[in-house]
Amino acid sequence: FGYGVRRVARGVPDGDVQLGRGVEVDVVHARGGYADQAQPGECGERLAAHHDFVGDDDFGIQLDTNHLIDQHIDPEWTIYVLGGKRIFNVHCKDNDSISRGNIPAGCGICDYTAVIQALKNVGYQGNLAVELEFTDNPRRYNKQALEHLKLCVAGEY
């Protein structure tokens, strides 16, 4: 895995995308990937090791709360393991840990107040992205998720 990531991060073979030239590359942890072989709580360590193997400040992790919960991995613990500099982006979509993933933030078991506090504690300076997939009413559910996250950021939830 590390060699393949290093090749992508360095823009090999095409050379079209090179880090350090205004391009950042992030890697997503997803079910079916290398994180599936990790034990609960181990995903953060593996992601950190892969990040450090690449060894480039323009390479980071795209943290997805739904993917972590789907793999029975604690999002807050993963944030503390990774630290703020390794995380480039955070996708906020929820999961009920039983049958439904990809649901609006605040509709599942993810404690976004704790996630946001953990991100603040590790010095994360990036974005929180509302992400929903496979919904029949994206405008409604995106608005619902955004409103929930705003309350969490403000410490009102």
Phi, psi and omega in degrees: 000311184302320180296317179297318178295317180299320179298315179295314183297328181269357177081020180271140006267343188287329183077007181286328182242116178230137178291157180084004179237038179083008180246129174250146178238132173233157181244138181259136173272126183218155177301139181093352180260198183297334181291337179298332180278354181279151172279155178309133181090347183269342185302318180300318179295319179294316178298318179298318180296319179293319177301312183292330178297318179295319173067039181226132181294345179266013178241128183212183184255136171262107184276130180234112185298323179297315181297320179296311181298320179300333179261012180061041180244132183287117180301318182295317179299316180299320178299315180293325178293316183286321186079161187293330184284336180278338183270122180262331186205149177234121175266122182255096169222149191258176184205138179270359177066011178235299185225344187233126170243179179057044177248163184300144174307131181098353181254003180231212186260356181290128177270091184291334174297316178291321178298313181295321177296319177298317178299318177297317183297329181266003176081023178296131182244006186272197184269159164250121182255126172286124181228129174225143178232148170060053177237149180275349182220070186299324181298313180297310187286327175295318178296316179300315180295317180298316180298320178297314181296322177299318177296319179294316179298320181283353181075022183258005180243000000 
